Amino acid sequence: MTTPVKPSGKSQSKSKKVTTSLSKLEDSSLAQRVQRHVNHGLGRDKYDKQELFQALALSVKEKMLQRWRTTRQADSQFERKQVAYLSLEFLMGRAMGNAVMNLDLLQETQELLKAYAVELEELEQVEHDAGLGNGGLGRLAACFLDSCASLDLSVTGYGIRYEYGMFAQKLVDGFQVERPDRWLREGNPWEVRVSEHNVIVPFFGHTSSYVDPNGRRNVVWLDTQDVLAVAYDMPVPGYKNDRVNTLRLWKSEATDDFDLEEFNQGDYTEAVARKNMAEQITMVLYPNDASENGKELRLRQQYFLSSASLQDLLNNWVRQHGTDFSDFAKFNVMQLNDTHPSIAIPELMRLLIDEYFLEWDQAWQVVSQTMAYTNHTLLPEALERWSVRMLEHMLPRILEIIFEINARYLDLVAHQWPGDEQKLAAMSIIEEGNEPHVRMAYLAIVASFSVNGVAGLHSKLLTSGLFKDFYQLWPHKFNNKTNGVTPRRWLANCNPQLASLLTKRLGNDWVTDLSHLNALNAFTDDKGFIKEWQQVKQNNKAVLQQLIKAECDVDFDTNMLFDVQVKRIHEYKRQLLNILHVIHLYHQIQQGNTSNMVPRCVLIGGKAAPGYAMAKLIIKLASNVAHMVNSDPSVTPFLRVAFLPNYNVSAMEKICPATDLSEQISTAGKEASGTGNMKFMMNGAVTIGTLDGANVEMLEEVGEDNFFLFGLTAEQVMQQRQDYRPQHFIDASPALNEVLTLIDSGHFSLLEPGIFSPLITAITSCDDPWMTAADFESYRLSQEHVAKVYKNQTAWTQMSIRNTAASGRFSSDVTIAKYRDEIWKA
């Protein structure tokens, strides 16, 4: 172990003065800080809300600097296990409200803002959502970071500082149009650039080997195109404790700005080409990979994140322990959030073997004892696969290591199943064919000591289906960790009126231990409590009503049932099934069948991947249907529909507190877990859903009487697939027949004939994997049950209360505690 160098007396004295100065600064009140930033930072008498927000954000960040510094210093001693959470996405949302709450500054902040004649909520609105993710995967990672800090765990998040988020979604004539998401246009007051942690990431080039005087074969990676990884840190404060963890985000920059000689010779384009190529890596979240260039850029992003993060981890270790890695696995674990960062496995092997000269077996022992893999999908097409050709061109040394890992691993498979060539081919990390590919999920399983799914059903289907062979080989590796969401953001912060009501009845311990919500079951017959609960919901619906009016120009009525489905647009999530039901209701209203109809407002929101034509067509159908519904005065007393553009975290913070009915209607066996379902449940929405993902466990907790269940099970879906005949279900459902006929007639596409034909074809195809037709009638009948129950507002409110009461299992604190105890051993 290396001995740290003691600073000279002069340095110690200077350090003490700086620390004392910082301590005084951090002891100053928040109001004094804000005033200082306003007076000296802005330098003028007039300022707008964006500038005042910046002043407040910088002031709040300063309040946590000493805690942040102390946390880093303590963690750097490696006295307990450190966790690195590697993820291509961290959908953090706005940071202000969460920081103020976790640091216990809410009352102080509200008081100081009175002097500026502005409410905290107004300043929160001007903060841009951090564009670091596009869906549930990234939002889960954000919830996990909050829980890790609140549970006082030493966890560092590693991600990419994307210059532009996924995209800002606009609707033009009902079509999705992607615009740049310039979330950094005003700067990011929460981040700190920490250049001392910058590292170099190599690409391209070629490898060469030599034998040193000791007889060891060494490999060097030559003529690489190097990219500088620049570290930006964002604080992650725990809830009312002294821990402030770090989210370290990497930005790509050129090692040299440009070739000055070429520039002076007049070749301006080539002079800056390398700089531009380097900066492209972190320019846009998840580039469209429909093209070869898109695939290459995504692979560069994944390797850039993995290499920079691992170099950072190893540098931290070496500073404390030198190059002795014998105890590295005792104090470090790396959680791979899905398959995206799995290239970290061969990269860690490369660093240990080529840079620190460990032998293969030594390095593999470190890797296989520190890597843990979380799988987030049951869709084989969603698992990362990279062509051998692309890897050989871009990352030649990494490919060599992958081949070596595969050869050694296949030797183990051959001993387990002697002579079984089919098993070898099926389990190989390298998928042979005209264009060989590397199966990154297989690589992750082979190298990790833990492989977990994210819901009970998901983990079961992984071990019995997608990864069955690996489960037979290594059953001890596989486990389940059902996802969760943080109750701080997704109840305490986003639903302050409900939070206040809960605290009044239960005390405030529920914020850190959501199991306390079970006590709500004692109030389901309390008329006064029911009335208060209903008033909170109505107030929240009024807030959402304003948002829908502003963004969609649709008038939602707070006395109507708020029926909501917001999530990424994908065929397996079946927004199409929801729209078919909306058309059914619309058709019933036009026919005058309204005697037992419960008026409802249907809200759909979400983004489709830029290259996903069918998902974009679903958005177009939703928009056209909404137009027809909302423009018919005979329909709007019973039905109103809106598609909310540019759905994001901040929108969800207003949507989930106001929702009555949560649509979780994916095809059974397709959704890994879901986390939106948990946010809705936590805020008292009642779920209509299939037995898919975490819906299964939600149903277990709340009971069938408080959940609207419909549709085929995962086993029934697999059975149906063997001889699926959608026309049989269409013929058996007059309602579905009428709906499809109405779409096919062009009623919703009068000026665009035939535009929705691909959707009709998909629904009526025997190859439809989503089985929309098979589940429609069951879904329709379940929706009738919804309407019947909603008529009795007392009964509905009791269901709402029971859903919130049963949501404790789905706190990310519970999930992270299981990661801590069963995987990380932290």
C-alpha positions in Angstrom: 0.0 0.0 0.0 1.4 3.4 -0.9 2.0 5.9 1.9 0.3 9.2 1.3 2.6 12.2 1.2 2.0 14.7 4.0 1.6 18.3 2.9 4.1 20.9 4.1 3.3 23.1 7.0 2.7 26.0 4.7 0.2 24.0 2.7 -1.5 22.8 5.8 -1.9 26.4 7.0 -3.3 27.5 3.7 -5.6 24.5 3.6 -6.9 25.3 7.0 -7.6 28.9 6.1 -9.5 27.8 2.9 -11.5 25.2 4.9 -12.3 27.9 7.6 -13.4 30.3 4.9 -15.6 27.7 3.2 -17.1 26.7 6.5 -18.1 30.3 7.2 -19.6 30.5 3.7 -21.6 27.3 4.2 -22.8 28.4 7.6 -24.3 31.6 6.1 -28.0 31.5 5.5 -29.6 30.6 2.2 -31.1 34.1 1.9 -27.6 35.7 2.3 -26.3 33.4 -0.5 -29.1 34.2 -2.9 -28.6 37.9 -2.2 -24.9 37.6 -2.9 -25.5 35.9 -6.2 -28.1 38.4 -7.2 -26.0 41.4 -6.2 -22.6 40.3 -7.4 -23.4 37.5 -9.9 -26.0 39.3 -12.0 -24.7 42.8 -11.5 -27.9 44.7 -12.3 -31.1 45.8 -10.6 -33.5 43.9 -12.9 -33.5 40.1 -13.4 -35.9 37.5 -14.7 -37.0 34.2 -13.2 -34.4 32.2 -15.0 -31.6 34.3 -13.5 -33.2 34.2 -10.0 -33.5 30.4 -10.4 -29.8 30.2 -11.2 -28.9 32.3 -8.1 -31.1 30.0 -5.9 -29.7 26.8 -7.4 -26.1 27.9 -6.9 -26.9 28.9 -3.4 -28.5 25.5 -2.6 -25.5 23.7 -4.2 -23.2 25.7 -1.9 -25.2 24.6 1.1 -24.3 21.0 0.4 -20.6 21.6 -0.6 -19.1 20.7 2.8 -21.3 17.6 3.1 -20.4 16.6 -0.5 -16.7 17.1 0.2 -16.8 15.1 3.5 -18.6 12.3 1.8 -16.0 12.0 -1.0 -13.1 12.2 1.5 -14.7 9.4 3.7 -15.5 7.2 0.7 -12.0 7.6 -0.8 -10.5 5.7 2.2 -12.2 2.5 1.0 -13.2 1.5 4.5 -16.4 0.0 3.1 -17.5 -1.3 -0.2 -17.9 1.3 -3.0 -20.5 0.8 -5.7 -20.2 2.1 -9.2 -23.6 2.3 -11.0 -22.9 2.4 -14.7 -25.8 3.5 -16.9 -26.3 5.1 -20.3 -29.3 6.9 -18.9 -30.0 9.0 -15.7 -33.4 10.7 -16.2 -32.9 13.0 -13.2 -35.7 15.5 -14.0 -35.6 18.9 -12.4 -33.2 19.0 -9.4 -34.4 22.1 -7.4 -37.5 20.6 -5.6 -35.7 17.4 -4.7 -32.6 19.2 -3.4 -34.6 21.6 -1.3 -36.6 18.8 0.2 -33.7 16.4 0.9 -31.6 19.2 2.4 -34.6 20.3 4.6 -34.5 23.8 3.2 -38.1 24.0 2.0 -39.4 26.4 4.6 -36.3 28.6 4.5 -36.5 28.7 0.7 -40.1 29.7 0.7 -39.5 32.5 3.2 -36.6 34.0 1.4 -38.4 34.1 -1.9 -41.1 36.3 -0.5 -38.6 39.1 -0.7 -38.4 38.6 -4.4 -42.2 38.3 -4.8 -42.0 34.9 -6.4 -43.1 31.4 -5.4 -40.7 28.4 -5.3 -43.0 26.6 -7.8 -42.6 29.4 -10.3 -38.8 29.1 -10.2 -39.0 25.3 -10.5 -40.9 25.7 -13.7 -38.0 27.5 -15.4 -35.5 24.7 -14.7 -34.9 22.5 -17.7 -35.3 18.7 -17.3 -31.8 17.2 -17.5 -31.8 15.4 -20.9 -29.9 12.4 -19.7 -32.4 9.6 -20.5 -35.5 8.7 -22.5 -37.6 6.4 -20.3 -38.0 4.0 -17.4 -34.4 2.8 -17.4 -33.0 6.2 -16.8 -35.7 7.2 -14.3 -35.1 4.0 -12.4 -31.4 4.9 -12.2 -32.3 8.3 -10.9 -34.6 6.8 -8.2 -31.8 4.4 -7.2 -29.3 7.2 -6.7 -31.7 9.0 -4.4 -32.3 5.9 -2.4 -28.6 5.0 -2.2 -27.8 8.5 -0.8 -30.8 8.4 1.6 -29.7 4.9 2.8 -26.2 6.3 3.4 -24.6 4.0 0.8 -21.3 4.8 -0.9 -22.6 4.8 -4.5 -21.3 6.8 -7.5 -23.4 7.0 -10.6 -21.5 7.0 -13.9 -23.1 8.3 -17.1 -22.7 10.6 -20.1 -23.2 14.3 -20.1 -25.3 14.5 -23.3 -25.3 17.9 -24.9 -28.7 17.3 -26.3 -31.4 15.0 -24.7 -33.3 12.4 -26.7 -35.3 15.1 -28.5 -38.1 17.6 -27.9 -41.3 16.2 -29.3 -43.6 18.4 -31.3 -46.8 17.4 -33.1 -47.3 18.8 -36.6 -50.7 17.7 -38.1 -50.6 14.9 -35.6 -47.2 13.6 -36.7 -44.3 13.5 -34.3 -41.5 15.9 -35.2 -38.2 15.7 -33.4 -36.5 18.9 -32.4 -33.2 19.3 -30.5 -33.5 19.2 -26.7 -31.1 21.9 -25.8 -31.4 21.3 -22.0 -28.0 22.9 -21.4 -28.8 26.2 -23.2 -28.9 28.1 -19.9 -26.1 26.1 -18.4 -26.4 23.6 -15.5 -25.9 25.3 -12.1 -25.8 21.9 -10.3 -22.7 20.6 -12.1 -19.0 21.0 -11.3 -16.3 20.4 -13.9 -13.6 18.4 -12.2 -10.7 18.3 -14.7 -8.3 16.5 -12.4 -10.3 13.3 -13.1 -10.1 13.6 -16.9 -8.9 10.4 -18.7 -8.1 9.4 -22.3 -10.3 6.9 -24.1 -8.7 5.1 -27.2 -10.5 4.2 -30.4 -9.5 2.5 -33.7 -5.8 1.7 -34.4 -4.3 -1.8 -34.2 -2.7 -4.1 -31.7 0.8 -5.5 -31.6 2.4 -8.0 -29.2 5.9 -8.6 -27.8 7.5 -10.8 -25.2 9.3 -9.0 -22.4 12.5 -10.2 -20.7 10.5 -12.1 -18.2 8.9 -14.2 -20.9 5.5 -12.5 -20.5 3.5 -11.8 -23.7 2.3 -8.2 -23.7 -0.2 -6.5 -26.1 -0.1 -2.8 -27.0 -2.8 -0.9 -28.7 -1.2 1.4 -31.2 -2.1 4.4 -33.5 -5.3 5.0 -31.6 -7.5 8.0 -32.1 -7.8 9.2 -28.5 -10.7 11.1 -27.0 -10.5 13.1 -23.8 -13.2 12.2 -21.2 -13.9 15.3 -19.1 -15.6 14.7 -15.8 -18.6 16.7 -14.6 -20.0 16.0 -11.1 -23.6 16.5 -9.9 -24.5 16.2 -6.2 -27.1 13.6 -5.1 -28.1 14.5 -1.5 -29.6 12.0 0.8 -32.8 12.7 2.6 -32.1 14.8 5.7 -28.8 13.1 6.3 -25.2 14.2 5.8 -24.4 12.1 2.7 -24.1 13.7 -0.7 -23.2 11.1 -3.3 -21.9 11.9 -6.8 -23.3 11.5 -10.3 -20.2 11.7 -12.5 -21.0 12.5 -16.1 -18.4 12.3 -18.9 -18.2 14.8 -21.8 -16.1 13.9 -24.8 -13.6 16.4 -26.1 -10.7 16.3 -28.6 -7.2 15.9 -27.0 -6.1 18.7 -29.4 -8.6 21.3 -30.6 -7.6 21.0 -34.2 -4.6 20.5 -36.5 -3.1 24.0 -36.6 -0.8 23.2 -39.6 -3.7 22.0 -41.7 -5.7 25.1 -40.6 -2.9 27.4 -41.6 -2.7 25.7 -45.0 -6.3 26.5 -45.6 -7.8 23.1 -45.1 -10.3 24.3 -42.5 -12.7 21.4 -42.6 -10.1 18.7 -42.1 -8.4 20.7 -39.4 -11.3 20.5 -37.1 -12.6 17.1 -38.2 -11.1 15.1 -35.3 -12.4 17.7 -32.8 -15.9 17.3 -34.2 -15.7 13.5 -34.3 -14.7 13.5 -30.6 -17.4 15.8 -29.5 -20.1 13.9 -31.4 -19.8 11.0 -28.9 -21.6 12.9 -26.2 -23.7 15.2 -28.4 -27.0 13.4 -28.5 -28.7 10.8 -26.3 -29.1 7.5 -28.1 -28.6 8.3 -31.7 -30.9 6.7 -34.3 -29.1 3.4 -35.0 -31.1 2.6 -38.1 -27.9 3.5 -40.1 -24.4 2.1 -39.8 -23.1 5.4 -38.6 -25.8 5.5 -35.9 -24.8 2.0 -34.7 -21.1 3.0 -34.7 -21.8 6.2 -32.7 -23.9 4.2 -30.1 -21.0 1.7 -29.7 -18.6 4.6 -29.2 -20.9 6.0 -26.5 -21.0 2.7 -24.6 -17.2 2.2 -24.8 -16.5 5.8 -23.9 -18.7 5.6 -20.8 -17.2 2.3 -19.7 -13.6 3.1 -20.3 -13.7 6.5 -18.7 -15.6 5.2 -15.6 -13.3 2.2 -15.1 -10.2 4.3 -15.5 -11.6 6.6 -12.9 -12.3 3.7 -10.5 -8.8 2.2 -10.9 -7.1 5.6 -10.5 -9.0 6.1 -7.2 -7.8 2.7 -6.1 -4.2 3.1 -7.1 -4.0 6.4 -5.3 -4.9 4.6 -2.0 -3.5 1.1 -2.6 -0.9 1.2 -5.3 -1.1 -1.5 -8.0 -2.0 -4.3 -5.6 -5.5 -5.4 -6.7 -5.8 -8.5 -4.5 -8.5 -6.8 -2.3 -10.1 -4.8 -5.1 -13.2 -7.0 -5.2 -13.6 -6.8 -1.5 -14.1 -3.0 -1.7 -15.6 -2.5 -5.2 -18.6 -3.6 -7.1 -19.9 -2.4 -10.5 -23.6 -2.6 -11.3 -24.3 -2.7 -15.0 -27.7 -1.1 -15.6 -28.9 -3.2 -18.6 -26.7 -4.5 -21.4 -25.5 -1.1 -22.6 -22.4 -0.8 -20.4 -21.4 -4.5 -20.6 -18.4 -3.6 -22.8 -17.0 -2.6 -19.4 -16.1 -6.3 -18.9 -13.4 -6.6 -21.6 -12.3 -3.0 -20.9 -11.6 -3.8 -17.3 -9.7 -6.9 -18.4 -7.7 -4.7 -20.8 -6.8 -2.2 -18.2 -5.7 -4.8 -15.7 -3.7 -6.9 -18.2 -2.2 -4.2 -20.5 -1.9 -1.2 -18.1 -1.3 -2.9 -14.8 0.3 -6.2 -16.0 -1.9 -8.7 -14.2 -2.0 -12.2 -15.5 -5.2 -13.3 -17.2 -6.5 -15.4 -14.3 -5.7 -12.7 -11.8 -7.6 -10.1 -13.9 -10.5 -12.4 -14.5 -10.9 -13.1 -10.8 -11.1 -9.3 -10.2 -13.6 -8.9 -13.1 -15.8 -11.8 -12.3 -16.0 -10.8 -8.6 -16.9 -7.2 -9.2 -19.3 -7.1 -12.1 -23.1 -7.5 -11.5 -25.6 -7.3 -14.4 -29.2 -6.1 -14.3 -31.3 -7.2 -17.3 -34.2 -4.9 -18.2 -35.8 -6.6 -21.2 -37.6 -9.7 -22.4 -37.4 -8.7 -26.0 -34.5 -10.5 -27.7 -34.2 -7.7 -30.3 -33.6 -5.2 -27.5 -30.4 -6.9 -26.3 -27.2 -5.4 -27.6 -25.4 -7.1 -30.5 -22.3 -5.7 -32.1 -20.9 -6.9 -35.4 -17.4 -8.4 -35.1 -16.5 -6.3 -38.1 -17.4 -3.1 -36.4 -15.6 -4.1 -33.1 -12.5 -5.1 -35.0 -12.3 -1.7 -36.7 -13.2 0.5 -33.7 -12.0 -1.5 -30.7 -9.5 -4.1 -31.9 -8.0 -4.9 -28.5 -11.4 -5.2 -26.9 -12.4 -7.8 -29.6 -9.3 -9.8 -28.9 -10.2 -10.0 -25.2 -13.8 -11.0 -26.0 -12.6 -13.8 -28.2 -10.4 -15.0 -25.4 -13.2 -14.8 -22.8 -15.4 -16.8 -25.2 -12.9 -19.5 -25.8 -12.2 -20.1 -22.1 -15.9 -20.0 -21.3 -16.9 -22.4 -24.1 -14.4 -24.9 -22.7 -16.5 -24.9 -19.6 -19.7 -25.3 -21.6 -18.2 -28.3 -23.5 -17.4 -30.0 -20.2 -21.0 -29.4 -19.0 -22.6 -30.7 -22.3 -20.0 -33.0 -23.9 -20.4 -33.3 -27.7 -23.4 -30.9 -27.9 -22.4 -28.7 -30.8 -25.8 -27.0 -30.9 -25.5 -26.0 -27.2 -22.1 -24.5 -27.9 -23.4 -22.5 -30.8 -26.5 -21.4 -28.8 -24.5 -20.3 -25.8 -21.5 -18.8 -27.5 -20.8 -15.1 -27.0 -20.1 -14.9 -30.7 -23.1 -15.5 -32.9 -21.9 -17.0 -36.1 -23.4 -16.3 -39.5 -22.8 -14.3 -42.6 -22.1 -11.4 -40.3 -20.8 -12.6 -36.9 -22.0 -10.6 -33.9 -21.0 -10.4 -30.3 -24.0 -11.0 -27.9 -23.3 -8.5 -25.2 -25.9 -9.9 -22.8 -24.2 -13.3 -23.0 -20.9 -11.6 -22.2 -22.5 -9.9 -19.2 -23.8 -13.2 -17.8 -20.6 -15.0 -18.3 -18.5 -12.4 -16.5 -20.9 -11.3 -13.7 -21.3 -12.8 -10.3 -24.9 -11.7 -10.2 -27.6 -11.5 -12.8 -30.9 -10.0 -11.8 -34.3 -9.4 -13.3 -36.4 -6.5 -12.2 -39.8 -8.1 -11.4 -40.8 -11.6 -10.2 -42.4 -12.6 -13.5 -39.5 -11.1 -15.5 -36.9 -13.0 -13.6 -38.9 -16.2 -13.9 -39.2 -15.7 -17.7 -35.5 -15.0 -18.0 -34.5 -18.2 -16.3 -37.1 -20.4 -18.0 -36.7 -18.8 -21.5 -34.3 -16.2 -22.7 -31.4 -17.3 -20.5 -32.5 -20.8 -19.7 -29.2 -22.5 -20.7 -27.2 -20.0 -18.5 -29.5 -20.7 -15.6 -28.8 -24.4 -15.9 -25.1 -23.7 -15.9 -25.0 -21.1 -13.1 -28.3 -21.1 -11.1 -26.5 -19.4 -8.2 -26.0 -16.2 -10.3 -29.6 -15.5 -11.0 -31.8 -13.5 -8.6 -34.7 -11.0 -8.7 -34.8 -7.4 -7.6 -38.2 -5.9 -8.2 -37.9 -2.2 -9.2 -39.1 0.7 -7.1 -39.5 4.4 -7.2 -38.3 7.0 -4.6 -41.1 8.2 -2.4 -39.4 11.5 -1.9 -39.8 12.7 -5.5 -42.8 10.6 -6.4 -45.0 11.3 -3.5 -43.6 13.8 -1.0 -42.4 16.3 -3.6 -44.8 15.8 -6.5 -47.9 15.5 -4.4 -47.5 17.9 -1.5 -51.2 18.0 -0.6 -51.4 14.3 -0.3 -48.1 14.2 1.6 -49.5 16.7 4.1 -52.6 14.6 4.6 -50.5 11.5 5.1 -48.2 13.2 7.6 -51.2 14.6 9.5 -52.6 11.1 10.0 -49.5 8.9 10.1 -46.6 11.1 11.1 -43.7 11.8 8.7 -41.7 8.5 9.1 -43.4 7.2 5.8 -41.0 9.4 3.8 -38.1 7.1 4.6 -40.1 3.9 5.4 -43.1 3.5 3.0 -44.4 0.5 4.9 -46.0 3.0 7.3 -48.6 3.6 4.6 -50.1 0.3 5.5 -51.8 2.1 8.3 -54.0 4.0 5.8 -56.2 0.8 5.6 -57.6 1.9 9.0 -59.1 5.0 7.5 -61.0 3.5 4.5 -64.3 3.8 6.3 -63.5 7.2 7.8 -65.9 9.6 6.0 -63.9 12.7 7.0 -60.7 11.2 5.7 -62.4 10.0 2.5 -63.6 13.6 1.9 -60.1 15.0 2.4 -58.7 12.4 0.1 -61.2 13.3 -2.6 -60.5 17.0 -2.2 -56.7 16.4 -2.7 -57.4 14.5 -5.9 -59.7 17.2 -7.2 -57.1 19.9 -6.5 -54.4 17.8 -8.3 -56.8 17.3 -11.3 -57.2 21.0 -11.5 -53.4 21.4 -11.9 -53.3 18.8 -14.6 -56.3 20.4 -16.3 -54.3 23.6 -16.7 -51.3 21.8 -18.2 -53.5 20.0 -20.7 -55.2 23.2 -21.7 -51.8 25.0 -22.1 -50.1 22.2 -24.0 -53.0 20.6 -26.0 -55.7 23.2 -26.0 -58.1 20.6 -24.7 -60.5 21.3 -21.8 -60.4 18.5 -19.3 -63.3 18.4 -16.8 -62.1 17.6 -13.3 -65.5 15.9 -12.6 -64.7 13.3 -15.2 -62.7 10.1 -14.8 -59.0 10.9 -15.6 -57.8 7.8 -17.6 -54.1 8.1 -18.3 -51.4 6.2 -20.2 -48.0 7.9 -20.4 -44.9 6.1 -21.3 -42.6 5.4 -24.3 -44.6 4.6 -27.4 -44.0 1.0 -28.3 -46.2 -1.7 -29.8 -45.8 -4.0 -26.8 -47.0 -1.3 -24.4 -50.2 -1.2 -26.5 -51.2 2.4 -26.7 -53.0 1.1 -29.7 -55.3 -1.0 -27.5 -56.2 2.1 -25.5 -57.0 4.1 -28.7 -59.2 1.3 -30.0 -61.2 1.5 -26.8 -61.4 5.3 -27.1 -62.8 4.8 -30.6 -65.3 2.2 -29.2 -66.5 4.8 -26.7 -66.7 7.5 -29.4 -68.8 5.1 -31.6 -71.1 4.3 -28.7 -71.7 8.0 -28.0 -72.5 8.7 -31.6 -75.0 5.9 -31.6 -76.6 7.4 -28.5 -75.6 4.6 -26.1 -74.8 6.9 -23.2 -77.2 6.0 -20.5 -74.7 4.1 -18.3 -71.6 5.9 -19.6 -69.2 7.5 -17.1 -67.7 10.7 -18.6 -63.9 10.3 -19.0 -60.9 12.3 -20.1 -58.3 10.1 -21.7 -54.6 11.3 -21.7 -51.9 9.6 -23.7 -48.3 10.8 -23.8 -44.9 9.5 -24.8 -42.2 9.6 -27.4 -41.6 7.2 -30.3 -38.0 6.4 -31.3 -37.1 8.5 -34.4 -36.8 5.4 -36.6 -39.8 3.5 -35.2 -42.4 4.0 -38.0 -45.2 2.0 -36.4 -44.9 3.8 -33.1 -45.1 7.1 -34.9 -48.2 6.0 -36.7 -49.8 5.1 -33.4 -49.2 8.7 -32.3 -50.8 10.0 -35.5 -53.9 7.8 -34.9 -54.1 9.1 -31.3 -53.9 12.7 -32.5 -56.5 12.2 -35.3 -58.9 10.4 -32.9 -58.5 13.2 -30.3 -59.3 15.8 -33.0 -62.5 14.0 -34.0 -63.6 13.5 -30.4 -62.8 17.0 -29.2 -64.4 18.8 -32.2 -67.8 17.0 -31.8 -70.0 18.8 -29.2 -72.2 15.8 -28.9 -69.3 13.7 -27.8 -67.4 16.0 -25.4 -69.9 15.8 -22.5 -68.9 12.1 -22.3 -65.4 11.9 -23.7 -62.3 14.1 -24.2 -58.9 13.0 -25.5 -55.5 14.6 -25.5 -52.1 13.5 -26.6 -49.5 15.4 -24.5 -46.4 16.3 -26.5 -42.9 16.1 -25.1 -43.8 14.0 -22.1 -41.1 14.1 -19.5 -40.4 13.8 -15.8 -41.7 17.2 -14.9 -45.0 16.5 -16.7 -45.3 13.2 -14.9 -44.9 15.0 -11.5 -48.3 16.7 -12.3 -49.9 13.7 -14.1 -49.6 10.9 -11.5 -51.1 12.9 -8.6 -54.2 13.7 -10.7 -54.8 10.3 -12.3 -57.8 8.2 -11.4 -57.1 5.2 -13.7 -53.6 4.0 -14.6 -53.3 2.1 -17.9 -50.6 -0.6 -17.6 -51.8 -2.8 -20.5 -48.7 -4.3 -22.1 -48.9 -7.8 -23.7 -48.2 -10.2 -20.8 -44.6 -11.4 -20.8 -43.2 -8.3 -22.6 -42.8 -5.6 -19.9 -39.8 -6.3 -17.7 -41.2 -4.4 -14.7 -42.5 -0.9 -15.2 -42.0 2.0 -12.8 -44.8 4.3 -14.0 -47.3 1.8 -12.6 -45.7 2.2 -9.2 -45.8 6.0 -9.3 -49.5 6.0 -10.1 -50.2 3.4 -7.4 -48.3 5.4 -4.8 -50.4 8.5 -5.6 -53.7 6.6 -5.3 -54.5 5.8 -8.9 -56.2 2.5 -9.6 -54.6 0.2 -12.2 -56.2 -1.5 -15.2 -53.6 -3.9 -16.4 -52.5 -7.3 -17.5 -50.5 -9.8 -15.5 -47.2 -8.4 -16.8 -44.0 -7.1 -15.2 -44.5 -5.6 -11.7 -48.3 -5.6 -12.2 -48.2 -9.1 -10.8 -46.7 -8.0 -7.5 -48.8 -4.9 -7.3 -51.9 -7.1 -7.6 -50.5 -9.4 -4.9 -50.2 -6.4 -2.6 -53.4 -4.6 -3.2 -55.7 -7.5 -4.0 -58.0 -8.3 -6.9 -60.8 -6.1 -5.6 -58.6 -3.0 -6.0 -57.1 -3.8 -9.4 -58.8 -4.1 -12.8 -57.3 -7.2 -14.3 -57.8 -8.4 -17.9 -56.1 -10.2 -20.7 -54.1 -13.3 -21.5 -51.4 -14.4 -19.1 -47.8 -14.9 -20.3 -48.3 -18.6 -20.6 -51.5 -18.1 -22.6 -49.8 -15.7 -24.9 -47.1 -18.3 -25.7 -49.8 -20.9 -26.3 -51.8 -18.6 -28.6 -48.7 -17.8 -30.6 -48.5 -21.4 -31.9 -51.7 -20.9 -33.8 -52.8 -17.3 -33.5 -55.9 -16.4 -35.5 -56.9 -12.7 -34.7 -59.9 -12.9 -37.0 -61.5 -15.4 -34.6 -61.3 -12.7 -31.8 -62.5 -10.0 -34.2 -65.5 -12.1 -35.2 -66.4 -12.8 -31.6 -66.3 -9.1 -30.6 -68.9 -6.9 -32.4 -67.3 -3.9 -30.7 -63.8 -4.6 -32.2 -65.3 -5.3 -35.6 -67.0 -1.9 -35.5 -63.9 -0.1 -34.4 -61.7 -1.6 -37.1 -64.4 -0.9 -39.7 -64.5 2.7 -38.6 -60.7 3.1 -38.9 -60.6 1.3 -42.2 -63.4 3.5 -43.6 -61.2 6.5 -43.3 -63.3 8.2 -40.7 -60.2 9.3 -38.8 -58.2 10.0 -42.0 -60.5 11.8 -44.4 -57.7 13.8 -46.0 -55.1 11.0 -45.7 -56.8 7.9 -47.2 -55.2 4.6 -46.2 -52.7 6.1 -43.8 -53.7 3.7 -41.0 -53.8 0.6 -43.1 -50.5 -0.7 -41.6 -52.1 -0.6 -38.1 -55.1 -2.6 -39.4 -52.8 -5.1 -41.0 -50.8 -5.5 -37.8 -53.8 -6.1 -35.7 -55.3 -8.7 -38.1 -52.0 -10.5 -38.8 -51.5 -14.0 -37.5 -47.9 -12.9 -36.7 -49.0 -10.1 -34.4 -46.8 -10.7 -31.3 -48.7 -8.1 -29.3 -52.1 -9.9 -29.6 -54.1 -6.8 -29.6 -57.2 -8.4 -31.0 -57.0 -11.3 -28.5 -57.1 -9.0 -25.5 -59.5 -6.3 -26.8 -62.8 -7.8 -25.6 -61.4 -8.6 -22.1 -60.1 -5.0 -21.9 -63.4 -3.5 -23.0 -65.3 -5.5 -20.3 -62.8 -4.5 -17.7 -63.3 -0.9 -18.7 -67.0 -1.3 -18.2 -66.3 -2.5 -14.7 -64.1 0.6 -14.2 -67.1 2.8 -15.1 -69.4 0.9 -12.8 -67.2 1.3 -9.8 -66.3 4.9 -10.5 -70.0 5.8 -10.2 -69.8 5.1 -6.5 -67.2 7.7 -5.5 -66.9 6.4 -2.0 -66.1 2.9 -3.2 -63.6 4.3 -5.8 -61.9 6.5 -3.1 -61.5 3.5 -0.9 -59.8 1.6 -3.7 -57.6 4.7 -4.2 -56.6 4.7 -0.5 -55.9 1.0 -0.5 -53.6 1.4 -3.5 -51.5 4.0 -1.8 -51.5 1.9 1.4 -50.2 -1.1 -0.5 -47.4 0.7 -2.4 -44.7 0.4 0.3 -43.2 -2.6 -1.4 -42.4 -0.5 -4.4 -40.2 2.1 -2.7 -36.8 2.1 -4.3 -35.5 2.2 -0.7 -36.7 -1.4 -0.4 -35.2 -2.4 -3.8 -31.8 -0.8 -3.0 -31.7 -2.4 0.5 -32.0 -5.8 -1.3 -29.2 -4.8 -3.7 -27.1 -3.8 -0.7 -27.7 -7.0 1.3 -27.9 -9.6 -1.4 -25.7 -8.4 -4.3 -23.3 -5.6 -3.2 -22.8 -6.9 0.4 -22.2 -3.2 1.2 
